[in-house]
Amino acid sequence: FAGNLLEGYDFISLAEISRRPTDGRAPGALDQGDWVENDNECYAGSLAEDSSWHGTHVAGTIAEATNNGVGMAGVAHKSTILPVRVLGKCGGTLADISDAIIWASGGTVEGVPANQNPAEVINLSLGGSGACGAAYQDAINGAVSRGTLVVVAAGNSAGNAANFRPASCNNVVAVGANRITGGIASYSNYGPVVDLSGPGGGGGVDGNPNGYVWQAISGGLTTPTSGTFTYGGMAGTSMAAPHVAGVAALVQSALADAGRDTLSPADLEALLKQTARQFPVTIPTGTPIGSGIVDAKAALDKALEVPCDPDVEECAPDATPLTNRVVLGGQSGSAGSETLYSFEAEAGAAISILTYGGRGNVSLYVGEGEEPDATSYAA
């Protein structure tokens, strides 16, 4: 991580979770380890275990350095990580997570110094069952209002992501997991709230190493070993989400490097979903995991397209292309919003357009050769 890591902050309030000597939050976000000494210590049926180094692994997928003679690299290996620690032994609290989202995005949290490096993208490889509470949603809304994209793991319970937080929160990019085959990972949560997918690993189904995402972890079994890293293979939507966060970082940095304005969270989310690669295998209709697999090259190419100049050429409307008999999932919008799609019709063939799933009402207008609207349309 040399050159890619800021100091960050430890938002874990309780010493028994953080493993720091005292309660309270503190500068720095070194993973002190989340090992558990005894069975049944976290909850009935929980087992003693070594430290997971989960946060280190996730950060590696986003920004592990490269060209340094050390194995592995992050998706956005020149980006900078602002580590914010919220989980430790036996998990963490919603209050700590909510405050951390506010602080990471440049908001004010009482008792914590101002963040001098607000994040452009927040990755939340965490979650739990239940609806998105008001404090959680307010923290996310505040982050988005400050220009921060919030990427979250859909969850690993093979259930409807609408029943898990933060995937069920509004204004997030919820990420499901695909296997090395491109199919849905057996553990991945699914449903209309999932926006797109990323490589999460299929676990034992795909064997070792192909069933896992490999990145850096600390060399210690329980406590961190200073400067010593090894590699660990993990599988989960926690591994899928940072692939999406890393591509988001690539897009923003490429735009900045080209002297262009970076994208708002809403526009960046739309770009990631629209440029996602079609699933190479069929995703069952009952377990959708979004519009496709995050595609770094397609996202960059689309973001860096030179806008059409109507004074020089005839400009086609900016539309999301549809492919015959290929489901386009992960579509969403607020009340009154509009989305334009395009397709190439075959002369003499019947056209049937179907929308299904999700919730709310959709009005669909079709035009031939030009953009339709609510007052001018062919069907």
N, C-alpha and C positions, 0 to 999 in steps of 0.2 A: 504493500500500500504506500510505499515511499513516495512522497510528493502529492498524494491524492487524499490526504486525511487531515481534517481540521480537529480541534480539540473536542468540540461538542459538549454535551451536558448529560449528567445522570439525573433523570427525573424520578427515580424510584424513591419513594418517601420513607419506606420502612426498612430498617437495617436487616431484619430477618429475611427480606427478599433480596436486597441489594448486596448483602455481605460486606458492606462498609461498616466501620466501627459504630456509627451512630445513625439515628434517624435523620431525615432531611435530605434535600437535594444538594448536588455538588458539581463543580466544574469537572470536565473530563467524562468520557464515556467508555472507559476500558471495561470490557466484559470480564467481570470478576469470577465468572463461572456460575452455573446454575445446577450443580450437582446436588443430589439428594442422598442423605446418609442412610435413611431408614425406609423400609416399606410402610405404606399407609400414612406417610408424613404429610403429603399434600392433600390427599383425599382418600377415602376408603377404597382400597384396591390398588392405589398407586405403588410403584416399585422404586426401590433405591436405584440410582443411575449416576453415571459420570456426566460431566458437563457436555452440553450439546454443541457449543460454539456456533449456534444457529445464526446469530447476528453477524459474526465474522464471515460466515459462508455466504449469506445474503448480500453483504456489502461487496464481497468478491465478485459476484455475478455482475454487479453494476460497474465497479470501478477498480478491480484488481489491476495493478500496473503491469506493463509488458515491456518487451525489449530490454530486459534486465537480467537475463540468464536464469530467471526463476520461473518455474512452470505455471501455467494457467494465465488467463487474462480476463478482464471484465468486458462487458458489452461496450461500455463507454469508458475506455481505459485511460482517458485523459481528463475525465470529469473529477469533481472533488466531492468527497463524502463528508457531510456534517453528521457525525454519529450522535444519536439521541437515544439513551438507554431507558427502556420502560419495563422490560421483563427480566426477571431473575429467578431465584429459587422458587419453585411452585407457581410461577406466572407473574401477574402484576395486577394493577387496579385500573379501572376505567378513568378515574380522576387523574392519575398520573399520565395515562395515554392522551387524554383530552388536552391537558395542559401542555404536553410535549408537542402536539400538533400545532397548537397556537404559537408556541415559542419558536418552533422550527421554521414556521412560515413568516416570522417577523412580528408576530403579535406580542402583546404585553402579558406577562405572568407575574403576579405579585411575589416578591421575594427572590426573583431570579433576574440577574442582569440582562439587559437587552441583548438580543442576538444580533451580532454585527455581520452575520453571513446568512441572511434568509434563504431558505431552500427554494429552488424553482420547481423541484419535484420531490414529493414525499412518498416513500415506499413503506407500506404497512404490511409486513409479512407476519400477521398475527390475527387473532380473531377468537370468537366464542359464540355460543348459541344465544339467541334472543334478538329482539328488535333493536333498532338503532335508537338509543336514548337521546333526549334533548341536548344534554351537555356534549355528547359525542357529535351530534349533527351540527350543533352551533360551532364547535371547534373546526369541523371540516368546512362548513360554509365560510367561516372567517378566513381559513387558509386559501380557499378558492378566490374569495374576494380580493385577497392580496396578491393574486396572480400565481398561486402555487397549484400544480396538478397533484392530486392525491390518488395514488395507485394502491390497490389493496388486494390481498389474497382472497379468493372466493371461499376457501375452507376445504377441509379434508374429510368431510363426513359422508360423502357420496349422497348428499341430500340437497334440497332446494336452498340455494344461497340466500333466498329471501328470508330465511329463518335464522340467519347468522349475521353477526356484526363484526366488522364494519361493512361487509359486502352488501348488506341491505340498506346502507345509508345512501342518501342522495348525494349527487355531486362527486362521486368517486368513480374511478375506472376499476371495475371488479374483474379479476383475472382468473380464469380456470386453467387447468393443467392438461397438457397433452403428452402422450408417450412418444417414444422415438419413432413410432410408426405414423405419428400425426393424429392418432385416435385419442379419444378421451381416456385419461388415466382413471383407473377404477375407483380411486378415493375422491376424485375431484367433485366438489359441489357444482351445481349446474342451475339453469333456469334463466328466465328473461332478464334478471338483473345482472347476469354475467355479460360483460362487454366484448371480450376477446380472450384468447388463450395464449399461453407461452409454454416453453419446454419445462415440464415439472418432473419428468421421469416416471416410468411405469413400475419402479420397484422390482421385486423378484420376478414379476411376469416377464420382464425383458432381460433378466439376468444381470450379471456384474461384468463389465462396467456400464452396459448400455441402458440399464434401468434407472440410472441415477445422474444427477447433475453434480459435477465435481468442481470444488473450489477450495480455497484455503480454510483451514481451521487451526486453532492453537495446538501446539505440541503437547500440552499438559492434559492429563485425564480429568483433573478437577479444577485446579487453579491455573491461570494463564502462565505460560513460559515466555519470558520476555524475549521478543525478537525471534522466537522459534515457531515456525509454522510447518504443518504437514498438510495433506490433502484429504478431504472427506467427501464421500458421495452421499447425497441426500435426495429425497423425493418428496414433493408436496407442492401445493399451490404457493407456498412460501418461496419456492424456487422459481415458479413461473412468473410471479409478480415482478421481481427485480429485472427479468428480461425486458418486460414492458417499460419499467422505469428507466432502464438503461437506454432503450431506443428513444424514449422521450427526451432524455438528456442529449443524445446524439442529434436529434432534430433541432433542438433549441441552440445548441452550440454551432451547428452548421449554418443556421440562419444568421446568427450573430457574426460568424466568421465571414459570411457573404455580405455583411453590411445591411442585412434585412431585419425587419422587426421580428422578434420572437412571437410565438403564438400564445393566445390566451388559453387558459385551461380547457374551455369548451372547444375551441378550434383544434387544440392539440389532441384531445380525446377523439374528436371526429376524424382527424387525420389517421390516427392509429387504427381505428376501427375500419375506415374505408380502405386502407392499404393493406389490411391483414390478408395473408395468403389463404386461399381456399384450403379446407381440410382435404388431405389426399385420400382419406378413407371416410366412409359415411359416419356421421355422428347421429346416434339415435334421436329421433324427434322429441322423445320424452326427456332427454338429458342434454339440452343445448348448452354449449359453452362459448357463445358469442359469434362474432362475424368471421372468425378465422384465427390463424396463428400469426402473432406479431411478426412483421417483416421489416427488418431494418433498412434494407436497400430500397424497397418500395416506398417506405415512409420518407426516406431522405430524398429520393427522386421526386416525389410528389411535392414535398415541402419546398424544394429548390427549383421547381418549374418556373420559367419566366412567364409572368402573367400576360395574357393576351391583351394587345393594344387595339381597342376598337377603332381607333383612327387610322390604323394601318391594315387591319385584316378583319374578317368576319369572325366573331368570337362565339363559340358554342357555350351554352350555359354550363356552369359547373355542376355536374350531376354524378351521383354514385351509380356505376354500371351494374346492371342485373344480368345474370346468366340463366338461360332457360333451364328449368328444373333443378336449379341450385338454390337452396334456401339461404337467404341473407338474414342472419340472426343478429341479436344484440342491438336492435334498433330501439331508440327511445327518444322522447322529446317532452318538453313541458307544454302546458296548455297553450294553444294558439301558435305553436311553432310549426315550421314547414321543413320538409326535406324533399329534394328533387332527385329522382332516379331516372335512368335512361336504359333503353334496350333496343336492339335492332330487330324489327319485325320481319317475318318471312311472308312474301306476297302470297295471298290466297289462303294462308293458314289462320285458324281461329286463335284468338288471344284470350287467355284466362289468367287473371291476376288474383292471387290469394294472399290474404293476411290472416295470421292466426297467433294464438298465444298472447301472453302479456295481459295488460289490463288497460281500461280507458277506451275512448272512441277515436276512430280514424276516419277521415274523409279522404277519398282517393279520386284524383282528377287525372285524366289521360289526354295527352295531346299528340298530334302527329306532326313531326317536323319542327315543332316549336314548343316553348314552355307553356303549360296550361296554368290556369289559376281558377279560383272559385267562381269566376263569372265567364271565363272563356275556356272551353274544353271540348274534346271530341266525345268523351264518355266519362 
